[in-house]
Amino acid sequence: MGRLFWKILGVVLLSNALVFAATFGVSRLLQDEHPIVKLRLEQTYRLAAKAIAAYNAEGHRGVVRFERRQRSRGHKLFLLDDQQRPLGKRLPPELVEQITDFPTILSPRENRAGFRPLYAVSVLGQDNRQYHFVAEFRLGLPHKKGEHRAVFDRRLIFLFLGIVISSAAIAWLFNRPMGTLKQATRRFADGDLDTRMPANMTGRRDAVGDLAREFNHMAEQVDALLSAHTRLLRDVSHELRSPLARMQVALSLIEQRAGDTYARERTRIQAEIERLDTLIGQILTLTRLESGSQPLQRAPCDVVALLDQLMQDVRFEHSGDQRQLHYHGPEQLMLQADAARLHSAFENVLRNAMRYTPDASAVTVTLSVVDDGCEVVVADEGPGVPEEALPRLFDAFYRTQDAREADTGGVGVGLAIAQRIIALHGGRITASNRLSGGLAMRIVLPIPD
């Protein structure tokens, strides 16, 4: 249960408690006799009858013995004759002054002999003699004969339980749709654009129903916008492929006819064409991954062999510089994966690390088995990434300010492709700065049982 449930429960409980307190206070003002006073008076008359019976049976000794038993229970009792002479223990002088008539009821604040409620009554005994009886009760609710607790006490308990149960039910009714909305929002934020609120919520005719319908409208609008964006990227990329191919053909014809003339410019043009062709290929790959048009082709795959082949290619490409590439891990580790897609993900991460690590430094690839699968860590010794930029590294076309100024050649698509591929395999990829300097990419993939 979330904090919203406890907040609603607290508000409802407080409001019920205030209503109960106000009702209880008004009832006290309107009633002639308070329920507790009535019960205490009944208890006083019962005790008086017992005290008179003890006096008739054993005289002064019987009354003292009866008063002593009641004192052990927290009550002070005094039996007097019709002339207010004590038949047991003497009445304290303070009470003699205060009790001028029978019956007399004193609240704890009015009782000068002690902070206790006092009840003084006149009783006609079975011997037709008049007796006066004074009872000082301990603070608390009175008990009826033969009952463990008072009726008024039970009513309070049942009332309190009823308030708690009803308040919890109201809080649950309010909190449940909010929990459903929270889960739907989280799934939508995680990329499940088909998430919609269920019909039992959109069909409601209240504020919750309005909120559910607005959520579905928002989801449809966002889904439509992202789908249009994906189609635009795909269509533009397809359209660019044709003129790009024609440019490559035209450049080849120029090289054949011009010989060595403008060789430097032709080399630059060829490099830019290849860079543009790579970018278009990455965009098409990203749109296919996001649209799900090409599902994974899973098969037994040795991750170690995959990484080894990729590292050999990268070492060959960087044989002219002083960057080193190291591997630590087992000699074999099998997964159920799409080898081609996984190769593409590892390649994007590894080439990104080699691109940003400086000369005379190293990139380390570590493979290990962890609790929730196998972990591949690619760590470089580059400048790292600002902490606030780490969550956005896997967004398409995102590049940090340092990367833009350095003009490393990337356009911010490779890591987005890697993240989508890893997610399709049921894994996750995260980035963090190393304490010793550089960036560490952690890829976790599930291992089949």
KOLLONU-693051 format. One line per 8 residues: number of its first residue (from 1); their letters; for each residue x, y, z of N, C-alpha, C. Coordinates in steps of 0.1 Angstrom, whole numbers, plus 5000, padded with zeros to 4 digits. Example, Ala and Ser with C-alpha at 12.3 -4.5 7.8 and 13.67 -1.06 7.14 Angstrom:
<fitors>
1> AS> 5132/4943/5078/5123/4955/5078/5132/4967/5078; 5128/4978/5071/5137/4989/5071/5129/5000/5079
</fitors>
This chain:
<fitors>
1> MGRLFWKI> 5008/4988/5000/5000/5000/5000/5009/5012/5000; 5005/5022/4991/5013/5034/4990/5010/5044/5000; 5017/5055/5000/5015/5066/5009/5001/5073/5007; 4996/5072/4995/4982/5078/4992/4972/5071/5001; 4973/5057/5002/4963/5050/5010/4964/5055/5024; 4975/5056/5030/4976/5060/5044/4972/5074/5046; 4974/5083/5036/4969/5097/5038/4954/5097/5038; 4948/5090/5028/4933/5089/5028/4928/5083/5040
9> LGVVLLSN> 4934/5072/5045/4929/5066/5057/4930/5075/5069; 4941/5083/5070/4943/5092/5081/4932/5103/5081; 4929/5108/5069/4920/5119/5067/4906/5114/5071; 4902/5102/5066/4889/5097/5069/4887/5093/5084; 4898/5087/5090/4897/5084/5104/4896/5097/5113; 4904/5107/5109/4903/5120/5116/4889/5126/5115; 4884/5126/5103/4870/5132/5101/4860/5124/5109; 4861/5111/5109/4851/5103/5117/4853/5105/5132
17> ALVFAATF> 4865/5107/5136/4868/5109/5150/4862/5123/5155; 4864/5133/5146/4858/5146/5149/4843/5146/5150; 4837/5139/5140/4822/5138/5140/4817/5130/5152; 4824/5119/5156/4821/5112/5168/4822/5121/5180; 4833/5128/5181/4835/5137/5193/4825/5147/5194; 4821/5153/5183/4811/5164/5183/4797/5158/5187; 4794/5146/5181/4781/5140/5184/4781/5136/5199; 4792/5131/5204/4793/5127/5218/4791/5139/5227
25> GVSRLLQD> 4797/5150/5223/4796/5162/5232/4782/5168/5232; 4776/5168/5220/4762/5173/5219/4753/5164/5227; 4755/5151/5226/4746/5142/5233/4747/5144/5248; 4759/5147/5253/4761/5150/5267/4753/5162/5271; 4753/5172/5263/4746/5184/5266/4731/5182/5266; 4726/5174/5257/4712/5172/5255/4706/5161/5265; 4714/5152/5269/4709/5141/5278/4708/5146/5292; 4698/5142/5299/4696/5145/5313/4706/5137/5322
33> EHPIVKLR> 4709/5125/5317/4717/5117/5326/4727/5110/5317; 4740/5112/5320/4751/5106/5312/4751/5091/5314; 4753/5083/5303/4753/5068/5305/4762/5063/5316; 4774/5069/5317/4783/5065/5328/4778/5067/5342; 4772/5079/5343/4765/5082/5356/4754/5073/5359; 4747/5069/5349/4736/5059/5352/4741/5046/5356; 4752/5041/5350/4758/5028/5353/4764/5029/5367; 4770/5040/5370/4776/5041/5384/4766/5041/5395
41> LEQTYRLA> 4755/5048/5392/4744/5048/5402/4738/5034/5404; 4736/5027/5393/4732/5013/5394/4742/5005/5402; 4755/5007/5400/4765/4999/5407/4765/5004/5422; 4762/5016/5425/4762/5021/5439/4751/5015/5446; 4739/5014/5440/4728/5007/5447/4730/4992/5450; 4737/4986/5440/4740/4971/5442/4750/4969/5454; 4760/4978/5454/4770/4977/5465/4764/4980/5478; 4755/4990/5478/4748/4994/5491/4740/4982/5496
49> AKAIAAYN> 4733/4975/5487/4725/4964/5492/4734/4953/5498; 4746/4951/5492/4755/4941/5497/4761/4945/5511; 4764/4958/5512/4769/4963/5525/4759/4962/5536; 4746/4965/5533/4735/4964/5543/4734/4949/5547; 4735/4940/5536/4733/4926/5539/4745/4921/5549; 4757/4926/5546/4768/4922/5555/4766/4928/5569; 4761/4940/5570/4758/4945/5583/4748/4937/5591; 4737/4934/5584/4727/4926/5590/4732/4912/5595
57> AEGHRGVV> 4741/4907/5587/4746/4893/5590/4757/4893/5601; 4766/4903/5601/4778/4902/5610/4780/4916/5617; 4772/4925/5615/4773/4938/5622/4785/4946/5617; 4791/4954/5626/4802/4962/5622/4814/4955/5615; 4817/4943/5620/4828/4935/5614/4825/4931/5600; 4812/4928/5597/4809/4924/5583/4810/4936/5574; 4806/4948/5578/4807/4960/5570/4822/4963/5567; 4830/4962/5577/4845/4965/5576/4851/4955/5566
65> RFERRQRS> 4847/4943/5568/4853/4932/5559/4849/4935/5544; 4836/4938/5542/4831/4941/5529/4838/4954/5523; 4840/4964/5531/4846/4976/5526/4861/4973/5522; 4867/4964/5530/4881/4961/5527/4882/4954/5514; 4873/4945/5511/4873/4937/5498/4872/4947/5487; 4863/4957/5488/4861/4966/5477/4872/4976/5476; 4879/4979/5487/4891/4988/5486/4902/4981/5478; 4903/4968/5479/4913/4961/5471/4910/4962/5456
73> RGHKLFLL> 4898/4965/5453/4894/4966/5438/4895/4981/5434; 4899/4990/5443/4901/5004/5440/4889/5013/5444; 4879/5007/5451/4868/5015/5455/4868/5018/5470; 4864/5030/5474/4862/5033/5489/4847/5034/5492; 4842/5026/5501/4828/5025/5504/4826/5028/5519; 4814/5035/5522/4811/5039/5536/4796/5037/5538; 4793/5029/5548/4778/5027/5551/4775/5035/5564; 4764/5043/5564/4760/5051/5575/4745/5048/5578
81> DDQQRPLG> 4742/5051/5591/4728/5049/5595/4720/5061/5591; 4707/5062/5595/4699/5073/5591/4703/5086/5597; 4711/5085/5608/4716/5097/5614/4730/5101/5609; 4734/5094/5599/4748/5096/5592/4759/5092/5602; 4756/5082/5611/4767/5076/5619/4773/5065/5612; 4786/5063/5612/4793/5052/5605/4790/5039/5611; 4786/5029/5602/4784/5015/5606/4797/5007/5602; 4806/5013/5595/4819/5007/5592/4830/5017/5595
89> KRLPPELV> 4837/5020/5584/4848/5030/5586/4842/5044/5586; 4849/5053/5592/4844/5067/5593/4845/5074/5580; 4836/5083/5577/4836/5091/5565/4846/5103/5567; 4855/5105/5558/4865/5116/5559/4858/5130/5561; 4864/5139/5569/4857/5152/5572/4854/5160/5560; 4863/5159/5550/4861/5167/5537/4848/5162/5531; 4845/5149/5531/4832/5144/5525/4820/5147/5533; 4822/5148/5547/4811/5151/5555/4806/5165/5552
97> EQITDFPT> 4816/5174/5549/4812/5188/5546/4805/5189/5533; 4809/5180/5523/4804/5182/5510/4791/5175/5508; 4788/5164/5515/4776/5156/5514/4766/5162/5523; 4757/5171/5518/4747/5177/5526/4733/5172/5523; 4732/5163/5513/4719/5158/5509/4721/5145/5502; 4711/5137/5501/4711/5124/5494/4700/5124/5484; 4702/5120/5471/4715/5116/5466/4724/5128/5463; 4737/5126/5463/4747/5136/5459/4757/5129/5450
105> ILSPRENR> 4761/5136/5439/4770/5131/5429/4781/5141/5428; 4794/5138/5430/4805/5147/5428/4814/5141/5417; 4818/5150/5408/4828/5146/5398/4842/5146/5404; 4852/5140/5397/4865/5139/5403/4871/5153/5407; 4868/5163/5399/4873/5177/5402/4866/5183/5414; 4853/5179/5417/4846/5184/5428/4849/5177/5441; 4854/5165/5441/4857/5157/5453/4870/5162/5459; 4868/5168/5471/4880/5174/5478/4888/5163/5485
113> AGFRPLYA> 4883/5151/5487/4890/5140/5494/4899/5133/5484; 4898/5135/5472/4906/5128/5462/4900/5129/5448; 4908/5127/5438/4904/5129/5424/4896/5116/5420; 4884/5115/5425/4876/5103/5423/4861/5107/5422; 4853/5100/5413/4839/5103/5413/4832/5097/5426; 4823/5105/5431/4817/5101/5444/4801/5100/5442; 4795/5090/5447/4781/5088/5447/4776/5085/5461; 4766/5094/5466/4760/5092/5479/4745/5090/5477
121> VSVLGQDN> 4740/5079/5483/4725/5076/5481/4719/5072/5494; 4706/5072/5494/4699/5067/5506/4692/5054/5501; 4692/5044/5510/4687/5031/5506/4679/5026/5518; 4667/5020/5515/4659/5013/5525/4662/4999/5525; 4667/4994/5537/4671/4980/5538/4659/4971/5540; 4662/4958/5540/4651/4948/5541/4645/4948/5555; 4652/4954/5564/4647/4955/5578/4639/4968/5579; 4636/4975/5568/4628/4987/5567/4635/4999/5574
129> RQYHFVAE> 4648/4998/5576/4655/5009/5582/4662/5017/5570; 4663/5030/5573/4669/5039/5563/4685/5039/5565; 4692/5037/5554/4707/5037/5554/4712/5048/5544; 4723/5053/5547/4730/5061/5537/4743/5054/5533; 4746/5055/5520/4757/5048/5514/4765/5057/5505; 4778/5058/5508/4787/5066/5500/4798/5058/5493; 4800/5060/5480/4809/5052/5472/4819/5061/5465; 4832/5059/5467/4842/5066/5459/4848/5056/5449
137> FRLGLPHK> 4846/5058/5436/4850/5048/5426/4864/5052/5420; 4872/5042/5417/4884/5045/5409/4880/5050/5395; 4889/5057/5389/4887/5063/5376/4886/5052/5366; 4877/5053/5356/4875/5043/5346/4860/5040/5344; 4858/5031/5334/4844/5028/5331/4838/5017/5341; 4826/5018/5345/4820/5009/5354/4818/4995/5348; 4817/4985/5356/4814/4971/5352/4801/4966/5357; 4794/4960/5348/4781/4954/5353/4784/4940/5359
145> KGEHRAVF> 4775/4936/5367/4776/4923/5374/4776/4912/5364; 4787/4903/5365/4787/4891/5356/4793/4894/5343; 4798/4906/5340/4803/4910/5327/4818/4913/5329; 4826/4910/5318/4840/4912/5319/4843/4927/5317; 4835/4934/5309/4837/4948/5307/4824/4955/5305; 4823/4968/5306/4811/4975/5306/4805/4975/5292; 4791/4977/5291/4784/4978/5279/4789/4990/5271; 4790/5001/5278/4795/5013/5271/4809/5012/5266
153> DRRLIFLF> 4817/5004/5273/4831/5001/5269/4831/4993/5256; 4822/4983/5255/4821/4974/5243/4816/4983/5231; 4807/4991/5234/4801/5000/5223/4812/5008/5217; 4821/5014/5226/4832/5022/5221/4841/5014/5212; 4844/5002/5217/4853/4993/5209/4848/4990/5195; 4835/4986/5195/4828/4982/5183/4827/4995/5174; 4825/5006/5180/4824/5018/5172/4837/5022/5166; 4848/5020/5174/4861/5023/5169/4865/5013/5157
161> LGIVISSA> 4862/5000/5159/4865/4991/5149/4857/4994/5136; 4845/4998/5138/4837/5001/5126/4842/5013/5119; 4847/5023/5126/4853/5035/5120/4866/5031/5112; 4874/5023/5118/4887/5019/5112/4884/5010/5099; 4874/5001/5100/4871/4992/5088/4865/5001/5077; 4856/5009/5080/4849/5017/5070/4859/5027/5064; 4868/5033/5072/4878/5042/5067/4888/5035/5058; 4892/5023/5062/4901/5015/5053/4895/5011/5040
169> AIAWLFNR> 4882/5008/5041/4875/5005/5028/4874/5017/5019; 4871/5029/5025/4870/5041/5016/4884/5044/5011; 4895/5043/5019/4908/5046/5014/4912/5036/5003; 4908/5023/5005/4912/5013/4995/4904/5016/4982; 4892/5020/4982/4884/5023/4970/4890/5035/4963; 4896/5044/4970/4902/5056/4963/4916/5052/4958; 4923/5044/4966/4937/5041/4963/4939/5030/4952; 4929/5021/4950/4931/5010/4940/4932/5016/4926
177> PMGTLKQA> 4923/5025/4922/4924/5030/4908/4937/5038/4906; 4941/5045/4917/4954/5052/4916/4966/5042/4914; 4965/5031/4920/4976/5021/4918/4976/5015/4904; 4964/5013/4898/4963/5009/4884/4968/5019/4875; 4965/5032/4877/4970/5042/4869/4985/5044/4870; 4990/5042/4882/5005/5042/4884/5012/5031/4877; 5007/5019/4877/5013/5008/4870/5012/5010/4855; 5001/5015/4850/5000/5018/4835/5009/5029/4831
185> TRRFADGD> 5011/5039/4839/5020/5050/4836/5035/5045/4836; 5038/5036/4845/5052/5031/4845/5054/5022/4833; 5045/5014/4829/5047/5005/4818/5048/5014/4805; 5040/5024/4804/5040/5033/4793/5054/5040/4792; 5059/5045/4804/5072/5051/4804/5083/5042/4801; 5081/5029/4804/5092/5019/4800/5092/5015/4786; 5082/5021/4778/5083/5018/4763/5071/5010/4758; 5062/5005/4767/5051/4997/4762/5040/5007/4758
193> LDTRMPAN> 5040/5011/4745/5031/5021/4741/5017/5016/4738; 5015/5003/4739/5001/4997/4738/4994/4997/4752; 5000/5003/4762/4994/5003/4775/4981/5012/4775; 4970/5007/4780/4958/5015/4781/4951/5012/4794; 4943/5021/4799/4935/5019/4811/4924/5009/4808; 4920/5000/4817/4910/4990/4814/4896/4997/4813; 4886/4989/4807/4873/4995/4805/4866/4998/4818; 4868/4990/4829/4861/4992/4842/4865/5006/4848
201> MTGRRDAV> 4876/5012/4843/4880/5025/4848/4875/5036/4839; 4877/5034/4826/4872/5044/4816/4857/5045/4816; 4850/5035/4821/4836/5035/4821/4830/5042/4833; 4838/5046/4843/4834/5053/4855/4829/5067/4852; 4819/5072/4859/4814/5085/4857/4818/5094/4868; 4831/5095/4871/4836/5103/4882/4850/5108/4877; 4857/5115/4887/4870/5121/4884/4880/5110/4880; 4879/5098/4886/4888/5087/4883/4886/5083/4868
209> GDLAREFN> 4873/5082/4864/4870/5078/4850/4875/5089/4840; 4874/5101/4844/4879/5112/4835/4894/5111/4834; 4901/5108/4845/4916/5107/4844/4920/5095/4836; 4912/5084/4837/4916/5072/4829/4914/5075/4814; 4903/5081/4811/4900/5085/4797/4911/5094/4791; 4915/5104/4799/4925/5113/4795/4939/5106/4793; 4941/5096/4802/4954/5088/4800/4954/5081/4787; 4943/5074/4784/4942/5067/4771/4943/5076/4759
217> HMAEQVDA> 4937/5088/4760/4938/5098/4749/4953/5102/4747; 4959/5105/4759/4973/5109/4758/4982/5098/4752; 4979/5085/4756/4987/5074/4751/4985/5072/4736; 4973/5074/4731/4970/5073/4717/4978/5084/4709; 4978/5096/4715/4984/5107/4708/4999/5105/4708; 5005/5101/4719/5020/5098/4719/5023/5087/4710; 5015/5076/4710/5018/5065/4701/5017/5069/4687; 5007/5077/4683/5006/5082/4670/5018/5091/4665
225> LLSAHTRL> 5022/5099/4675/5034/5108/4672/5047/5100/4670; 5049/5091/4679/5061/5083/4678/5061/5074/4665; 5049/5069/4662/5048/5060/4650/5051/5069/4638; 5045/5081/4638/5048/5090/4626/5063/5093/4625; 5069/5095/4637/5083/5099/4637/5092/5087/4632; 5088/5075/4636/5095/5063/4632/5093/5061/4617; 5081/5063/4612/5079/5061/4597/5086/5072/4589; 5087/5084/4595/5094/5095/4588/5109/5091/4587
233> LRDVSHEL> 5115/5086/4598/5129/5083/4598/5131/5071/4588; 5122/5061/4588/5124/5050/4579/5123/5054/4564; 5112/5062/4561/5110/5067/4548/5121/5076/4543; 5126/5085/4551/5137/5094/4547/5149/5086/4545; 5152/5076/4553/5164/5068/4552/5164/5060/4539; 5152/5054/4536/5151/5047/4523/5152/5056/4511; 5147/5068/4512/5148/5077/4501/5162/5082/4499; 5170/5083/4510/5183/5088/4509/5193/5077/4503
241> RSPLARMQ> 5189/5065/4504/5197/5054/4500/5199/5055/4485; 5189/5058/4477/5190/5058/4462/5200/5070/4458; 5198/5082/4462/5207/5092/4457/5221/5090/4462; 5222/5084/4474/5236/5081/4479/5243/5070/4471; 5235/5061/4466/5241/5051/4457/5245/5057/4444; 5237/5066/4439/5241/5073/4427/5253/5082/4429; 5254/5088/4440/5266/5096/4443/5279/5087/4443; 5278/5076/4449/5289/5067/4449/5293/5062/4435
249> VALSLIEQ> 5283/5060/4426/5286/5056/4412/5293/5068/4405; 5287/5080/4407/5293/5092/4400/5307/5094/4405; 5310/5092/4418/5323/5094/4423/5333/5084/4417; 5328/5072/4415/5337/5062/4409/5340/5066/4394; 5331/5071/4387/5333/5075/4373/5343/5087/4373; 5341/5096/4382/5351/5107/4383/5365/5103/4385; 5367/5093/4395/5380/5088/4398/5386/5081/4385; 5378/5074/4377/5383/5068/4365/5388/5078/4355
257> RAGDTYAR> 5380/5089/4354/5383/5099/4343/5393/5109/4347; 5393/5112/4360/5402/5123/4364/5416/5119/4369; 5418/5106/4371/5431/5102/4375/5434/5107/4389; 5446/5113/4390/5450/5118/4403/5445/5133/4406; 5438/5138/4397/5433/5152/4399/5423/5152/4410; 5425/5162/4419/5416/5163/4431/5414/5151/4439; 5425/5143/4440/5425/5131/4448/5421/5133/4463; 5426/5144/4468/5423/5146/4483/5408/5149/4485
265> ERTRIQAE> 5403/5157/4476/5389/5161/4477/5380/5149/4475; 5384/5140/4465/5376/5128/4462/5376/5119/4474; 5388/5118/4481/5389/5110/4493/5380/5115/4504; 5379/5128/4506/5370/5134/4516/5356/5131/4513; 5352/5132/4500/5338/5130/4496/5335/5115/4498; 5344/5106/4495/5341/5092/4497/5339/5089/4512; 5347/5095/4521/5346/5093/4535/5332/5098/4540; 5328/5110/4535/5315/5115/4540/5304/5107/4534
273> IERLDTLI> 5305/5101/4522/5295/5093/4517/5294/5080/4526; 5305/5074/4529/5305/5062/4538/5299/5065/4551; 5302/5077/4557/5297/5080/4570/5282/5082/4569; 5277/5088/4558/5263/5090/4557/5256/5077/4555; 5262/5068/4547/5257/5054/4545/5256/5047/4558; 5266/5048/4567/5265/5041/4580/5254/5047/4588; 5253/5060/4588/5242/5066/4596/5228/5062/4591; 5226/5061/4578/5213/5057/4573/5211/5042/4577
281> GQILTLTR> 5221/5034/4576/5220/5020/4581/5216/5019/4595; 5222/5027/4604/5219/5027/4618/5205/5031/4621; 5200/5041/4614/5186/5046/4616/5176/5036/4612; 5179/5029/4600/5170/5018/4596/5170/5007/4606; 5182/5003/4612/5182/4993/4622/5174/4997/4634; 5176/5009/4639/5169/5014/4650/5154/5014/4648; 5149/5018/4637/5134/5018/4634/5129/5004/4634; 5137/4995/4628/5132/4981/4628/5131/4975/4642
289> LESGSQPL> 5141/4978/4650/5141/4973/4664/5129/4979/4672; 5126/4992/4670/5115/4998/4677/5102/4994/4673; 5101/4991/4660/5088/4987/4654/5085/4972/4657; 5096/4964/4660/5094/4950/4662/5091/4942/4649; 5095/4948/4637/5092/4941/4624/5101/4929/4622; 5112/4928/4629/5122/4917/4627/5124/4911/4641; 5117/4900/4644/5119/4894/4657/5132/4887/4658; 5136/4884/4671/5149/4878/4673/5149/4864/4668
297> QRAPCDVV> 5161/4859/4662/5163/4845/4658/5172/4839/4668; 5166/4834/4679/5173/4828/4690/5179/4814/4687; 5191/4812/4691/5198/4799/4690/5209/4799/4700; 5214/4786/4703/5226/4786/4712/5237/4794/4707; 5243/4802/4716/5253/4812/4712/5264/4812/4722; 5277/4811/4718/5288/4812/4727/5292/4827/4728; 5289/4833/4739/5292/4847/4741/5307/4850/4740; 5315/4841/4745/5330/4842/4746/5335/4843/4731
305> ALLDQLMQ> 5331/4833/4723/5335/4833/4709/5331/4845/4702; 5319/4850/4705/5314/4862/4698/5322/4874/4702; 5326/4876/4715/5334/4887/4719/5348/4886/4714; 5353/4873/4713/5367/4871/4708/5368/4876/4693; 5358/4872/4685/5359/4876/4671/5358/4891/4669; 5349/4897/4677/5347/4911/4677/5360/4918/4681; 5366/4914/4692/5379/4920/4697/5390/4919/4687; 5391/4907/4680/5401/4906/4670/5400/4917/4659
313> DVRFEHSG> 5387/4919/4654/5384/4929/4644/5388/4943/4649; 5385/4946/4662/5388/4959/4667/5403/4961/4669; 5410/4951/4673/5424/4952/4675/5431/4954/4661; 5426/4948/4651/5432/4950/4637/5429/4964/4633; 5418/4970/4635/5415/4983/4631/5423/4993/4639; 5427/4990/4651/5435/5000/4659/5450/4995/4660; 5454/4987/4651/5468/4982/4651/5478/4994/4649; 5473/5005/4644/5482/5016/4641/5484/5026/4653
321> DQRQLHYH> 5476/5024/4663/5478/5033/4675/5482/5024/4687; 5482/5031/4699/5487/5025/4711/5476/5020/4720; 5464/5020/4716/5453/5016/4724/5453/5001/4726; 5451/4996/4738/5451/4982/4741/5437/4977/4744; 5434/4964/4741/5421/4958/4744/5424/4945/4751; 5418/4944/4763/5420/4932/4772/5407/4925/4775; 5408/4912/4777/5397/4904/4780/5399/4896/4793; 5389/4895/4802/5390/4887/4814/5377/4880/4816
329> GPEQLMLQ> 5378/4867/4817/5365/4859/4818/5367/4844/4815; 5356/4837/4815/5357/4822/4812/5360/4820/4797; 5363/4808/4793/5366/4804/4780/5354/4801/4771; 5343/4798/4778/5330/4795/4771/5318/4799/4780; 5308/4804/4774/5295/4807/4781/5284/4807/4771; 5275/4798/4772/5264/4796/4762/5252/4804/4767; 5245/4810/4757/5232/4817/4758/5223/4814/4747; 5210/4816/4749/5200/4815/4739/5198/4829/4733
337> ADAARLHS> 5204/4832/4722/5204/4846/4717/5205/4847/4702; 5201/4859/4697/5203/4862/4683/5217/4866/4681; 5226/4858/4676/5240/4861/4675/5243/4873/4667; 5237/4875/4656/5239/4887/4648/5235/4900/4655; 5224/4900/4661/5220/4912/4669/5229/4914/4681; 5232/4904/4688/5241/4905/4699/5254/4910/4695; 5259/4905/4684/5272/4910/4679/5271/4925/4676; 5260/4930/4670/5258/4944/4668/5258/4952/4680
345> AFENVLRN> 5252/4947/4691/5251/4954/4704/5265/4956/4710; 5272/4944/4711/5286/4944/4716/5295/4953/4708; 5293/4953/4695/5302/4961/4686/5300/4976/4689; 5287/4980/4690/5285/4994/4692/5291/4999/4705; 5290/4991/4716/5295/4994/4729/5310/4995/4729; 5316/4984/4723/5331/4983/4722/5337/4994/4714; 5331/4997/4702/5337/5007/4694/5335/5021/4700; 5324/5023/4707/5322/5036/4715/5333/5037/4725
353> AMRYTPDA> 5337/5027/4732/5347/5027/4742/5361/5030/4736; 5364/5024/4725/5377/5026/4718/5378/5040/4712; 5366/5045/4708/5366/5059/4702/5370/5069/4713; 5366/5067/4725/5368/5078/4735/5380/5076/4744; 5385/5064/4744/5397/5061/4753/5409/5067/4746; 5418/5074/4754/5430/5081/4748/5440/5071/4743; 5450/5076/4736/5462/5067/4732/5470/5063/4744; 5477/5052/4743/5485/5046/4754/5476/5043/4766
361> SAVTVTLS> 5464/5039/4764/5455/5034/4774/5448/5022/4770; 5439/5016/4778/5433/5003/4774/5418/5003/4777; 5412/4994/4769/5398/4991/4772/5397/4976/4776; 5390/4974/4787/5390/4961/4793/5375/4955/4792; 5374/4943/4787/5362/4936/4786/5362/4925/4796; 5352/4925/4805/5352/4915/4816/5338/4907/4815; 5339/4894/4814/5327/4886/4814/5326/4877/4826; 5315/4877/4833/5313/4869/4845/5299/4865/4847
369> VVDDGCEV> 5297/4855/4855/5283/4850/4858/5279/4856/4871; 5267/4863/4871/5261/4869/4883/5248/4862/4887; 5242/4867/4897/5229/4861/4902/5218/4860/4892; 5217/4871/4884/5205/4872/4875/5210/4870/4861; 5221/4864/4858/5226/4862/4844/5240/4863/4842; 5244/4866/4830/5259/4869/4827/5260/4884/4825; 5272/4888/4830/5275/4903/4830/5287/4905/4821; 5285/4915/4812/5297/4919/4803/5299/4934/4807
377> VVADEGPG> 5311/4937/4811/5315/4950/4815/5326/4955/4805; 5323/4966/4798/5333/4972/4789/5337/4985/4796; 5350/4986/4800/5355/4997/4808/5366/5004/4800; 5365/5017/4798/5375/5025/4791/5382/5034/4801; 5392/5041/4796/5400/5050/4805/5399/5065/4800; 5387/5067/4793/5385/5080/4788/5381/5091/4798; 5375/5102/4793/5372/5113/4803/5359/5110/4811; 5352/5100/4807/5339/5097/4814/5328/5106/4809
385> VPEEALPR> 5317/5106/4816/5305/5114/4812/5299/5121/4824; 5295/5134/4822/5288/5141/4834/5277/5132/4840; 5276/5132/4853/5266/5124/4859/5252/5126/4855; 5248/5139/4852/5235/5142/4848/5232/5137/4833; 5242/5133/4826/5241/5128/4812/5240/5113/4811; 5243/5106/4822/5243/5092/4822/5230/5085/4818; 5218/5090/4824/5205/5084/4820/5202/5086/4805; 5208/5096/4799/5203/5098/4785/5213/5093/4774
393> LFDAFYRT> 5223/5086/4779/5233/5080/4769/5227/5071/4759; 5216/5064/4763/5209/5054/4754/5198/5060/4746; 5196/5073/4747/5186/5080/4738/5191/5082/4724; 5183/5079/4714/5187/5081/4700/5191/5095/4698; 5203/5097/4691/5208/5110/4686/5213/5119/4698; 5214/5113/4710/5219/5121/4721/5234/5120/4722; 5241/5132/4723/5255/5132/4725/5258/5143/4735; 5268/5140/4744/5272/5150/4754/5279/5162/4747
401> QDAREADT> 5280/5173/4754/5286/5185/4748/5300/5182/4745; 5308/5175/4753/5322/5172/4751/5323/5164/4738; 5314/5154/4736/5315/5146/4724/5312/5154/4711; 5303/5164/4712/5300/5172/4701/5312/5181/4697; 5318/5187/4708/5330/5195/4705/5342/5188/4700; 5343/5175/4705/5355/5167/4700/5353/5162/4686; 5340/5161/4681/5337/5156/4668/5344/5142/4666; 5339/5133/4674/5345/5119/4673/5339/5111/4662
409> GGVGVGLA> 5330/5116/4655/5324/5109/4644/5311/5102/4647; 5307/5100/4659/5295/5093/4663/5283/5103/4662; 5271/5098/4660/5259/5106/4659/5249/5103/4670; 5253/5094/4680/5244/5091/4691/5234/5080/4688; 5236/5071/4679/5227/5061/4675/5231/5047/4680; 5244/5045/4680/5250/5032/4683/5245/5026/4697; 5246/5034/4708/5242/5030/4721/5227/5028/4722; 5219/5036/4714/5205/5034/4714/5202/5020/4708
417> IAQRIIAL> 5209/5016/4697/5207/5003/4691/5211/4992/4701; 5222/4994/4707/5226/4984/4717/5216/4982/4728; 5210/4993/4733/5200/4992/4744/5188/4985/4739; 5183/4987/4727/5171/4981/4722/5174/4966/4720; 5186/4962/4715/5189/4948/4713/5189/4940/4726; 5196/4946/4736/5198/4940/4749/5184/4938/4756; 5175/4949/4754/5162/4948/4760/5154/4937/4753; 5155/4935/4740/5148/4924/4733/5152/4911/4738
425> HGGRITAS> 5164/4909/4743/5169/4897/4749/5165/4895/4763; 5158/4905/4769/5154/4904/4783/5165/4908/4793; 5175/4916/4788/5185/4921/4796/5185/4936/4798; 5195/4941/4803/5196/4955/4806/5210/4960/4804; 5212/4973/4801/5225/4979/4799/5225/4992/4807; 5235/4994/4815/5237/5007/4823/5251/5012/4821; 5252/5025/4824/5265/5032/4823/5268/5039/4836; 5281/5039/4840/5285/5046/4852/5299/5050/4851
433> NRLSGGLA> 5303/5061/4858/5317/5065/4857/5325/5057/4867; 5337/5054/4863/5346/5047/4872/5354/5056/4881; 5356/5051/4893/5363/5059/4903/5377/5063/4898; 5384/5054/4891/5397/5056/4886/5397/5064/4873; 5386/5068/4868/5385/5075/4855/5380/5066/4844; 5372/5072/4836/5366/5065/4824/5352/5061/4827; 5346/5054/4817/5332/5050/4817/5331/5035/4817; 5322/5029/4824/5320/5014/4824/5305/5012/4819
441> MRIVLPIP> 5304/5003/4809/5291/4999/4804/5289/4985/4809; 5278/4983/4816/5275/4970/4821/5262/4964/4814; 5264/4952/4808/5254/4945/4801/5251/4932/4809; 5238/4930/4812/5234/4918/4819/5224/4911/4810; 5227/4898/4807/5218/4890/4799/5214/4878/4807; 5201/4873/4805/5197/4862/4813/5203/4849/4807; 5206/4839/4816/5212/4826/4812/5200/4816/4813; 5198/4808/4802/5187/4798/4803/5190/4788/4813
449> D> 5179/4783/4819/5179/4772/4829/5185/4759/4823
</fitors>
